Amino acid sequence: MTRFLSHLIICSWLAPVPLAAQSLLDRSPNVSGDWVAPSGTVQFNFLHRFIRSDAPERKVTGFPTFVIGAGLPHRTQLGFLYATNSTLSPRYPNEWEFYGRWLPLSQDAGAPVDLGGQLGYNLAARGLDGEISVARALGRVRLLGVTRLLDDPSEDGKVDVAVGGGLVLRLHRYIALAGDVVTLTDRDSALGEKAAWSAGLHLAIPGTPHTLSLQATNTNTATLQGSSRGSSQRRYGFEFTIPFTLSRYFGRRQPPPAPTAATPAPAADSSAAPTGESFKAGMKSLSFQPNRIEITAGTTVSWTNNDPLEHSVTAVDRSFDSGLIPAGATWRHTFTRPGTYRFFCQPHPFMKGVVIVKEAS
């Protein structure tokens, strides 16, 4: 254990900083360590890959992986992966990985990069696995880098090191292309281990929080072990994401709009140009980011809808209301008086936030 942790610390220090994922459009198929679900959201991903045997049988064999992750406060997540048909170890026909993940730095929160860490236990390998991931979005391109430490399932006490990177090219708000390569620094040729690679066409389904990916790869499962060990067999498959926002079902709902509510303002960039200070905020993964804003009087807050479905920014006391903000659009509001302004999204009342306005100094 001490040896493993020391290796993890060294690799985190050497992680390629120059080089997140709520949505499949933010990551590549085999490099997803910085994906952390919003607090209060349970994320379910279904990954299914297939191989076909040679003629004359041409038998199709499926390799499904179920991914469950619960978003917790402070950009943390706990979850597990279960693969029903694993080739990682001859002792286990399936594969379980239990993990904890933390995203201490996020570009959405103003950091220059996304920096994530994961520590988990793989039952088939009977050991701890860890990962440090770094990502940065540059316009339509997102670069990802990973360093992984894996307990070798074929040799007790041996730690394997894997390094790799990926790239996501956003072609459209709803379409992206992605690919990655991850390799062990010491591959076992006797076991046929090769560099792991993947490519995917990622699609967001308009009007929903779901994303779909069509993939080709030479890996078997989505665990850290499975996504680091390539083989000579090419697999095809898909991944589908289903987020469950718990407060949508268990939280208190906002009351319906009063008949005297203000007329909604245009949900686009047609509002007047902001004066004085400005603050950028947004909506992503069915949550306001950030959901707590502290500003001085005279500041204009700009909310950009980064989700594929419509949202609103509606004051609880109906003092302001954006109306429905389409995907990709921005709505602005200038707060001229000090006070506490609580707001929510009318189509999704579980989305809540607050703006605290202080006297200008």
C-alpha positions as CSV (number, residue, x, y, z in Angstrom):
1,M,0.0,0.0,0.0
2,T,2.8,2.4,0.9
3,R,4.6,1.7,-2.3
4,F,1.4,2.3,-4.3
5,L,0.7,5.6,-2.7
6,S,4.2,6.8,-3.2
7,H,4.0,6.0,-6.9
8,L,0.7,7.8,-7.1
9,I,2.1,11.0,-5.5
10,I,5.1,10.9,-7.9
11,C,2.9,10.4,-11.0
12,S,0.6,13.2,-9.9
13,W,3.6,15.5,-9.7
14,L,4.8,14.4,-13.2
15,A,1.3,14.6,-14.8
16,P,1.4,16.5,-18.1
17,V,-0.2,19.8,-17.0
18,P,0.1,21.4,-20.5
19,L,-2.4,19.0,-21.7
20,A,-14.0,16.8,-17.1
21,A,-17.3,14.8,-17.9
22,Q,-20.7,15.4,-17.3
23,S,-21.3,15.1,-21.0
24,L,-19.8,12.6,-23.5
25,L,-19.1,15.7,-25.7
26,D,-16.4,16.7,-23.2
27,R,-14.3,13.5,-23.2
28,S,-13.0,10.6,-25.2
29,P,-14.1,7.0,-24.7
30,N,-11.1,5.7,-22.7
31,V,-10.1,9.0,-21.0
32,S,-12.8,10.2,-18.7
33,G,-11.2,10.6,-15.2
34,D,-12.2,14.3,-14.8
35,W,-15.9,13.6,-15.2
36,V,-17.7,14.5,-11.9
37,A,-21.5,14.6,-11.8
38,P,-23.0,17.7,-10.2
39,S,-23.9,17.5,-6.5
40,G,-27.2,15.7,-5.9
41,T,-27.1,14.0,-9.3
42,V,-26.8,10.2,-9.8
43,Q,-25.3,9.5,-13.2
44,F,-26.0,6.2,-15.0
45,N,-23.9,5.3,-18.1
46,F,-24.5,2.2,-20.1
47,L,-21.5,1.1,-22.2
48,H,-21.8,-1.8,-24.6
49,R,-19.0,-3.1,-26.8
50,F,-19.1,-6.1,-29.3
51,I,-16.7,-8.4,-31.1
52,R,-17.5,-10.8,-34.0
53,S,-15.7,-14.1,-34.5
54,D,-14.3,-15.1,-37.8
55,A,-16.2,-17.1,-40.4
56,P,-18.0,-19.5,-40.5
57,E,-19.4,-18.9,-37.0
58,R,-19.4,-15.0,-37.1
59,K,-20.6,-15.1,-33.5
60,V,-21.2,-11.7,-31.8
61,T,-20.2,-11.4,-28.2
62,G,-21.2,-8.4,-26.1
63,F,-19.1,-6.7,-23.3
64,P,-21.5,-4.4,-21.3
65,T,-20.3,-2.1,-18.6
66,F,-22.6,-0.3,-16.2
67,V,-21.3,2.9,-14.6
68,I,-23.0,4.5,-11.6
69,G,-21.7,7.7,-10.0
70,A,-23.2,9.9,-7.3
71,G,-22.2,13.6,-7.4
72,L,-21.3,15.0,-3.9
73,P,-20.4,18.5,-2.7
74,H,-17.0,20.1,-3.5
75,R,-16.8,18.5,-6.9
76,T,-16.5,14.9,-5.6
77,Q,-18.1,11.7,-6.7
78,L,-18.4,8.1,-5.4
79,G,-19.5,5.2,-7.6
80,F,-18.8,1.9,-9.2
81,L,-18.5,0.1,-12.5
82,Y,-19.7,-3.4,-13.2
83,A,-18.7,-5.3,-16.4
84,T,-20.6,-8.5,-16.9
85,N,-18.0,-10.0,-19.4
86,S,-14.4,-9.2,-18.5
87,T,-11.2,-10.6,-19.8
88,L,-9.0,-8.9,-17.3
89,S,-8.3,-11.9,-15.1
90,P,-8.9,-15.6,-15.6
91,R,-10.1,-15.8,-12.0
92,Y,-13.1,-13.5,-12.6
93,P,-15.6,-13.7,-15.6
94,N,-16.8,-10.2,-14.6
95,E,-15.3,-7.1,-13.2
96,W,-16.1,-4.6,-10.4
97,E,-14.4,-1.3,-9.7
98,F,-15.4,0.9,-6.8
99,Y,-14.0,4.4,-6.9
100,G,-13.9,7.9,-5.5
101,R,-13.1,10.9,-7.7
102,W,-12.3,14.6,-7.0
103,L,-12.1,17.6,-9.3
104,P,-10.1,20.2,-7.3
105,L,-9.7,22.5,-10.3
106,S,-12.3,23.3,-13.0
107,Q,-12.3,25.6,-15.9
108,D,-16.0,26.2,-15.3
109,A,-15.0,27.7,-12.0
110,G,-12.3,29.9,-13.5
111,A,-9.3,27.6,-13.2
112,P,-6.9,27.4,-16.2
113,V,-7.3,23.6,-16.4
114,D,-9.5,20.8,-15.2
115,L,-7.5,18.7,-12.7
116,G,-9.0,15.4,-11.5
117,G,-7.9,12.5,-9.3
118,Q,-9.4,9.1,-8.8
119,L,-8.6,6.2,-6.4
120,G,-10.4,2.9,-6.7
121,Y,-10.3,-0.8,-6.0
122,N,-10.7,-3.5,-8.7
123,L,-12.0,-6.8,-7.5
124,A,-10.7,-8.7,-10.6
125,A,-7.2,-7.3,-10.2
126,R,-7.5,-7.5,-6.4
127,G,-5.7,-4.2,-6.0
128,L,-5.9,-0.4,-5.9
129,D,-5.8,1.7,-9.0
130,G,-5.3,5.4,-9.3
131,E,-5.4,8.2,-11.9
132,I,-4.4,11.8,-12.3
133,S,-6.1,13.6,-15.2
134,V,-5.6,17.1,-16.7
135,A,-7.7,18.7,-19.4
136,R,-8.0,22.1,-21.0
137,A,-10.6,23.4,-23.5
138,L,-9.2,25.7,-26.3
139,G,-12.2,26.9,-28.3
140,R,-13.7,23.9,-30.1
141,V,-10.8,21.6,-29.0
142,R,-10.4,19.9,-25.6
143,L,-7.1,18.3,-24.7
144,L,-6.9,15.5,-22.1
145,G,-3.9,13.8,-20.4
146,V,-3.8,11.0,-17.9
147,T,-1.3,9.2,-15.7
148,R,-2.5,5.9,-14.1
149,L,-1.1,3.5,-11.6
150,L,-2.5,0.0,-11.8
151,D,-2.0,-3.2,-9.7
152,D,-0.9,-5.9,-12.2
153,P,-3.6,-8.6,-12.2
154,S,-1.2,-11.3,-13.4
155,E,1.6,-10.6,-10.9
156,D,1.1,-9.8,-7.2
157,G,2.9,-6.8,-5.9
158,K,3.7,-5.3,-9.3
159,V,2.5,-1.8,-10.1
160,D,1.9,-0.9,-13.8
161,V,2.2,2.7,-15.0
162,A,0.0,3.9,-17.9
163,V,0.2,7.3,-19.6
164,G,-1.9,8.7,-22.4
165,G,-3.9,11.5,-23.8
166,G,-7.0,12.3,-25.8
167,L,-8.6,15.0,-27.9
168,V,-12.2,16.1,-28.4
169,L,-13.2,18.3,-31.4
170,R,-16.6,20.0,-31.0
171,L,-18.1,20.2,-34.5
172,H,-21.5,21.5,-33.3
173,R,-23.3,22.1,-30.0
174,Y,-24.7,18.6,-30.4
175,I,-21.9,16.8,-32.2
176,A,-18.2,16.0,-31.4
177,L,-15.4,13.7,-32.6
178,A,-13.0,12.2,-30.0
179,G,-10.1,9.9,-29.8
180,D,-7.4,8.8,-27.4
181,V,-4.3,6.6,-26.9
182,V,-3.2,5.1,-23.5
183,T,-0.3,2.8,-23.1
184,L,1.4,0.8,-20.3
185,T,5.0,1.8,-20.0
186,D,5.9,-1.9,-19.7
187,R,3.5,-4.0,-21.7
188,D,3.5,-7.8,-21.3
189,S,3.9,-9.2,-24.8
190,A,3.2,-12.7,-23.5
191,L,-0.3,-11.6,-22.6
192,G,-0.7,-9.7,-25.9
193,E,-1.0,-6.3,-24.3
194,K,-1.0,-3.5,-26.8
195,A,-1.5,0.3,-26.6
196,A,-5.1,1.1,-25.9
197,W,-6.9,3.3,-28.4
198,S,-10.4,4.5,-29.0
199,A,-12.4,6.8,-31.3
200,G,-15.9,8.0,-31.0
201,L,-18.7,10.1,-32.6
202,H,-20.5,11.8,-29.7
203,L,-24.0,13.2,-29.9
204,A,-26.1,15.2,-27.6
205,I,-29.8,14.6,-27.8
206,P,-31.5,18.0,-28.2
207,G,-34.1,18.9,-25.6
208,T,-32.8,16.3,-23.1
209,P,-29.8,15.9,-20.7
210,H,-28.8,12.6,-22.5
211,T,-25.7,12.0,-24.7
212,L,-24.9,9.1,-27.0
213,S,-21.5,7.9,-28.3
214,L,-20.8,5.5,-31.2
215,Q,-17.3,4.0,-30.6
216,A,-14.5,1.8,-32.0
217,T,-11.7,0.6,-29.7
218,N,-9.4,-2.3,-28.8
219,T,-10.3,-2.2,-25.1
220,N,-12.9,-4.2,-23.2
221,T,-14.3,-2.3,-20.3
222,A,-14.5,1.3,-18.9
223,T,-12.5,0.6,-15.7
224,L,-9.1,2.1,-15.3
225,Q,-7.7,-1.4,-15.9
226,G,-9.8,-2.2,-18.9
227,S,-9.3,1.2,-20.6
228,S,-5.5,0.9,-20.2
229,R,-4.9,-2.5,-21.7
230,G,-5.4,-2.8,-25.4
231,S,-5.6,-6.1,-27.4
232,S,-5.4,-7.2,-31.0
233,Q,-9.2,-7.4,-31.2
234,R,-11.2,-4.4,-32.5
235,R,-14.5,-3.7,-30.8
236,Y,-17.4,-1.6,-31.7
237,G,-20.2,-0.3,-29.5
238,F,-22.0,2.6,-27.9
239,E,-22.4,4.5,-24.6
240,F,-25.5,6.2,-23.4
241,T,-25.7,8.6,-20.4
242,I,-28.7,9.0,-18.1
243,P,-28.5,11.6,-15.3
244,F,-31.0,11.5,-12.3
245,T,-31.2,14.8,-10.4
246,L,-32.5,13.7,-7.0
247,S,-33.9,17.1,-6.0
248,R,-36.1,16.8,-9.0
249,Y,-38.0,14.0,-7.3
250,F,-37.4,14.7,-3.6
251,G,-36.8,18.4,-3.3
252,R,-39.4,21.1,-2.6
253,R,-40.8,22.6,-5.8
254,Q,-41.1,26.3,-6.4
255,P,-44.6,27.7,-6.5
256,P,-46.1,28.3,-10.0
257,P,-45.6,31.8,-11.5
258,A,-48.0,34.4,-10.3
259,P,-50.4,35.8,-12.8
260,T,-48.8,39.3,-12.4
261,A,-45.3,38.0,-13.1
262,A,-43.2,40.4,-15.2
263,T,-43.1,39.8,-18.9
264,P,-40.1,37.6,-19.8
265,A,-37.1,39.4,-21.3
266,P,-35.6,38.1,-24.6
267,A,-33.6,35.0,-24.0
268,A,-30.6,35.9,-26.2
269,D,-27.9,38.5,-26.6
270,S,-30.3,41.2,-27.6
271,S,-30.4,42.8,-24.1
272,A,-28.6,46.1,-23.5
273,A,-24.8,46.0,-23.2
274,P,-23.7,45.7,-19.6
275,T,-22.4,48.7,-17.8
276,G,-19.9,48.7,-14.9
277,E,-18.7,45.3,-13.6
278,S,-19.7,42.0,-15.2
279,F,-19.9,38.5,-14.0
280,K,-20.1,35.4,-16.2
281,A,-22.2,32.4,-15.0
282,G,-24.0,29.6,-16.8
283,M,-26.2,26.5,-16.7
284,K,-24.6,23.1,-17.4
285,S,-25.6,19.5,-16.5
286,L,-28.9,20.7,-15.1
287,S,-27.4,23.0,-12.5
288,F,-26.5,26.7,-12.2
289,Q,-22.7,27.1,-12.3
290,P,-22.0,28.7,-9.9
291,N,-25.2,28.5,-7.9
292,R,-24.0,31.2,-5.4
293,I,-22.9,34.6,-6.8
294,E,-21.6,37.5,-4.7
295,I,-21.3,40.8,-6.5
296,T,-21.5,44.6,-5.8
297,A,-24.4,46.8,-6.9
298,G,-24.2,47.8,-10.5
299,T,-22.8,44.5,-11.7
300,T,-24.3,42.7,-14.7
301,V,-24.5,38.9,-14.5
302,S,-24.5,37.0,-17.8
303,W,-26.0,33.5,-17.7
304,T,-25.1,31.3,-20.7
305,N,-27.1,28.1,-21.3
306,N,-24.5,25.4,-21.9
307,D,-27.1,22.6,-21.8
308,P,-28.9,21.1,-24.8
309,L,-32.3,22.0,-23.3
310,E,-33.9,25.3,-22.5
311,H,-33.6,26.9,-19.0
312,S,-34.7,30.1,-17.3
313,V,-33.3,32.4,-14.6
314,T,-36.4,33.3,-12.6
315,A,-36.4,35.2,-9.3
316,V,-38.4,33.6,-6.5
317,D,-40.1,37.0,-5.9
318,R,-40.5,37.5,-9.7
319,S,-38.4,40.6,-9.7
320,F,-36.7,39.4,-12.8
321,D,-37.4,36.5,-15.3
322,S,-35.3,35.6,-18.3
323,G,-38.0,33.6,-20.0
324,L,-36.8,30.4,-21.7
325,I,-33.1,30.6,-22.7
326,P,-32.3,28.4,-25.7
327,A,-29.3,26.2,-25.8
328,G,-26.2,28.3,-26.5
329,A,-27.9,31.7,-25.7
330,T,-27.0,34.2,-23.1
331,W,-29.3,36.4,-20.9
332,R,-28.0,39.4,-18.8
333,H,-29.4,41.2,-15.8
334,T,-27.9,44.2,-13.9
335,F,-28.4,44.2,-10.2
336,T,-28.6,47.8,-9.1
337,R,-29.7,47.4,-5.4
338,P,-28.1,45.5,-2.6
339,G,-29.9,42.4,-1.3
340,T,-30.3,38.7,-1.6
341,Y,-31.9,37.4,-4.8
342,R,-32.9,33.8,-4.9
343,F,-33.7,32.3,-8.3
344,F,-34.6,29.0,-10.0
345,C,-35.3,27.5,-13.4
346,Q,-39.0,27.3,-14.3
347,P,-38.8,24.1,-16.5
348,H,-36.5,22.5,-13.9
349,P,-37.4,23.8,-10.4
350,F,-34.8,21.7,-8.7
351,M,-32.2,24.0,-10.3
352,K,-31.7,26.8,-7.7
353,G,-29.2,29.6,-7.0
354,V,-28.7,32.9,-5.2
355,V,-27.2,36.3,-6.0
356,I,-25.9,38.3,-3.0
357,V,-25.5,42.0,-4.0
358,K,-23.4,44.2,-1.7
359,E,-23.0,48.0,-1.6
360,A,-20.3,49.2,-4.0
361,S,-17.3,50.5,-2.2
